[in-house]
């Protein structure tokens, strides 16, 4: 009888190669989109206030903390949308 020795197949999955891809997909991409949403809302508020000052609707031009908070709504909306987009079922 022939002596057959079998070697166990050594399949190892390295978490080092998977983790950065998941980090980029699930954290960095949604956060970068959310920052873009914040910037979009802030620029929209800035230009609308600047336009109302230049045209003469408002006697003074000022940006307050509430404008930053309104822009944070844009951050939150885009973050929620992008996160839910990752988990949608097709």
C-alpha positions in Angstrom: 0.0 0.0 0.0 1.2 3.4 -0.9 1.9 5.8 2.0 0.1 9.0 1.1 0.7 12.0 3.2 -1.5 14.9 2.8 -0.6 18.4 3.7 -3.3 20.5 5.2 -4.1 23.4 3.0 -3.1 26.6 4.7 -5.7 29.2 3.9 -5.4 32.2 6.1 -7.4 35.3 5.6 -5.5 38.3 6.7 -7.5 41.0 8.4 -4.9 43.5 7.5 -6.0 43.6 3.8 -9.7 43.6 4.6 -9.8 46.2 7.3 -8.6 49.3 5.3 -11.1 48.5 2.6 -14.0 48.3 5.0 -12.8 51.3 6.9 -12.8 53.3 3.7 -16.2 52.0 2.5 -18.1 52.3 5.7 -16.5 55.2 7.5 -14.3 57.5 5.3 -16.6 57.7 2.2 -19.8 58.5 4.1 -17.9 61.1 6.3 -16.3 62.8 3.3 -19.7 63.0 1.6 -21.2 64.4 4.8 -18.5 67.1 5.0 -19.4 68.0 1.4 -23.0 68.2 2.5 -22.1 70.5 5.4 -20.0 72.7 3.0 -22.9 72.8 0.5 -25.4 74.0 3.1 -23.0 76.5 4.5 -22.1 78.0 1.1 -25.8 78.2 0.3 -26.5 80.1 3.5 -23.5 82.3 3.0 -24.4 83.3 -0.5 -28.1 83.9 0.4 -27.1 86.2 3.3 -24.5 87.9 1.1 -27.0 88.4 -1.7 -29.6 89.8 0.7 -27.0 92.2 2.1 -25.9 93.4 -1.4 -29.4 93.8 -2.7 -30.4 95.7 0.4 -32.9 93.4 2.1 -30.7 93.3 5.2 -28.8 96.3 6.5 -25.9 94.2 7.9 -24.1 91.0 6.9 -23.5 88.5 9.7 -23.0 84.8 10.2 -24.0 83.3 13.5 -23.8 80.0 15.3 -27.3 79.1 14.1 -25.9 79.2 10.5 -23.4 76.5 11.4 -26.1 74.5 13.1 -28.3 74.7 10.0 -25.3 73.5 8.0 -24.9 70.6 10.5 -28.3 69.5 9.3 -26.8 69.0 5.8 -24.0 67.0 7.4 -26.5 64.8 9.2 -28.8 64.3 6.2 -26.0 63.3 3.8 -24.4 61.0 6.4 -27.6 59.2 7.0 -28.3 58.9 3.3 -24.9 57.5 2.5 -24.9 55.1 5.4 -28.4 53.8 4.4 -27.2 53.5 0.8 -24.5 51.0 1.9 -27.1 48.7 3.6 -29.9 48.8 1.0 -31.0 45.5 -0.4 -31.3 45.1 -4.1 
